């Protein structure tokens, strides 16, 4: 059962990285990005971080990888659709607008 009161924040794991010289040599994600919960060894869609050779970016949030965010999305080529369905396509506002209040027995 899902905990309604707890809001999850997702970090990013990516297939590549690049260094932004303008922001003081900050590492940023590149290539394909996945949502990742810090403290876990797999992405939200179930890929193992080490076996998939994904690089962790604990300081970059999932919403920063959207092109309209202006954040760390400069070199992101693709967002994992399975991760996007769980973590949200536009951030926290992308969660389903409905919920079952009175389920059948």
C-alpha positions, 0 to 999 in steps of 0.5 A: 500500500502506498503511503500518502503522506510521504513524498518521494524525491528522486535523484538521477542515474545516467549512462554518461556525464559531462562537466559544466565549466561555467558552474565551477566544474560540476558533474552533470548527467548525459545520455539516458537518465533514470530515476534513482532513490539514494540509498538503493542500488537500483533505479526505479525501473529495476536496473542494477546501477553497477551492472548497467554501468550507470553513474549516480548523481545524488545532487541532481533531482529528477525534475532537473532533467526535463528540458523545460527546467533549464537545469541539468538537461543540456546533454540528456538525450532520453529519459527512461519511460518506465522511470518517468511513469513512476517518478513523474513526467513533469515532476510531482504534478504528473502523478495520477489525478485520481485515487480509489477512495472506496475499493471493492471488497 
